[in-house]
Amino acid sequence: MRVPPVLFIAWAHVTNRLRQTFIGVIGVATGVGFTIMISGVMEGSQRQFVGTLIDAMPHITITDERLSVSLQPAEQVYGAAQRSNFTATEKRPGISNSNLVLGSLRNWLPGAITPSVKVTAMVYSGNARFGVTVTGIDPRQEETVSKLAKQIVAGELYGLSRGSNAVLLGQALATKIGARVGSTLTITPGTGAPVSASVAGIYKSGVREVDERRIYSLMRTAQMLAGQPDLVNEMRIQLNDAFVAPEVASRVQSQIGYRAIPWQEANADLLSSFKVQEKITSVIMAAMMLASTFAIYSIISTITNEKRNDIAIMKSLGMKEYFVQTIFIIEAAMIAVVGIPVGWLLGYLLCVGMTHIKYSNPITEGTLAIAIYYSPVHYIVVALITLACCLLSAFLPARKASRVHPVDIIRGAA
Amino acid sequence: MSEVVVETKGLVRRVESGATMATIVNGIDLTVYKGEFLAITGPSGSGKSSLLYLIGLLDAPTEGEILICGQATSSMSNSERADMRLTKLGFVFQFHFLLPEFTALENVMLPMQTLGTLSMAEMHERGAKLLTSLGLGDQLNRMPSQLSGGQRQRVAIARALANDPAVIVADEPTGNLDTVSTDQVFAILRDVANSGRTVIVVTHDVSLAARADRRVNVVDGKISGIFVQEHGKAPAEQPSETAKA
């Protein structure tokens, strides 16, 4: 087998300068390893957080806010009407004909939907007082739209149906007010009479905001707190694929005329912070790649400087410029080809090491291990970018080397 | 010896020297024949090496034409000139310029690998044969650093002969060698010429130049005299160019 001379020469250069080659390999491996680790950590933490969000809240929430004000009878008759002396209503408008709406949506929704009643109230327990949102649910349907049943850490979801005015408290709230299963507390709505309720269970969603401020009850308990026996002011949708929520919400809105909020919109602030995070991550990764690139550039520049005599003689022997250039680009590729797998291994080990680091998340409750997302895509993309950077970084010194004028070198050496 | 292998016509090479242009080769007309051993002599800075680099297509003339084996080279691209160096010309320099990472045999095989017409086994066989013919049969796998100065220069000559070129161009090939090695190298170059290849050697040593068939003396970039040698005798100086019959 005839080995192409460019490979022959390039191999000789990199193997005869093991120290430089080793430094180059370490440079590439470090860049690749840390880039993979950062990619895994960033995507892992985002996915973990989004997963927690998706588990803790409905994918789409339909509220009783109309997209446009409905025509009044006078407007329908006269085309225009003047309104005056209105008094602000104390009642929530609710979603009209909720059963019809539910039926029409269930026909096509790629997921499950359940009605609920949402009421703001104050909870009193001893001297403690906290503002909460009471969400009235149907426990049988709740399992189809949320993971509440699995999030119960004490008592049970169906305990709501057994007790009188039974409620489920988030663990954070229960801890604050010192409530346990069976405890009694008082719930006072914005308007209306206080209701005495018993704690049927305690849940932990993992999102502190939810666990501190949301109480679950039966729908009729929430309707009683609202003072509106037939009120349905919220519908919650759980989709088979959480990520199509914006499209589905848009269709729901246009069909029923009520505002439908996908989870992405409800958490727009948090998700937009991810975008900033992604940009910062990209900058960090680019800096790491640049470090690898400079390592290769420096090594190839050093080799080409050291090899000026060899380049001169190779050219005098009849080697063409592109031939000489190719030698040094292949040398960079060789360093990259060894450095990339080493970087993969380093990246993987760093990721595994990172999973042992625990941190306290200010948004979710408790201490969490750093979540890592292992994806072959990270490894392949980082490898391709690194290879491209290495080849590009070798190009300039290689081109400069290939333009060496043999006579200048030969005269200088004589 | 009637076949012309190298011919220069009105060869001029000017280079920048500060703000002015210096003419280092000034209108040289020279004809070199197949199998001829030509020595170019002259004082330091006379332009003899510059003339050799022009003939070897390592440098391009400012004016004039160089024909190698009948092919005009002045309008050739860099790539075509590289091809010509690879196939028609072989170089030996004062410094051996062997690639230090390769063995003697690998250095000799390098031009063959670049040309790419032979199989690895054929290249290996040819390289070994060349080195053996130059008395280096037992040094094939030695690195350049393990060879003496004379041995390195002989490896360089073998490398120059690797692609069986028509012309061997040598610039002070014995400049760094002791007397014994100098004699060996000149004897080898003589043999090369005797085998039918043209050898053009630049040397400042007139006694060595005397072993050539013809000596061209260059002064101030011009040919000051061409001397046809009568071997074993002192060179007979001639007033003008006389081609050897």
Interface residues (C-beta under 8 A of the other chain):
Chain A: M1 R2 V3 P4 P5 F8 I9 A12 H13 T15 N16 N309 D310 A312 I313 M314 K315 S316 L317 G318 M319 K320 E321 F323 P406 V407 I410 R411 A413 A414
Chain B: S49 Y53 G56 L58 D59 N78 S79 A82 D83 M84 R85 L86 T87 L89 F91 F93 Q94 F95 F97 L99 P100 E101 F102 E106 L110 P111 Q113 T114 L115 G116 S119 M120 R159 N163 D171 E172 G175
